[in-house]
């Protein structure tokens, strides 16, 4: 029974290490990605007054 738990803990540890490494790799590769929808604009471009900008 002890051997079973050792193998199970070893497998869980290996899976956790792999998932953690993939998360770190994804974070490094995609550090410049756009997050959210902040580039979308609700109002059309022609619908503004130049006085509101200044």
Secondary structure, 3 states (H helix, E strand, C coil): CHHHHHHHHHHHHHHHHHHHHHHHHHHHHCCCCCCCCCCCCCCCCCCCCHHHHC
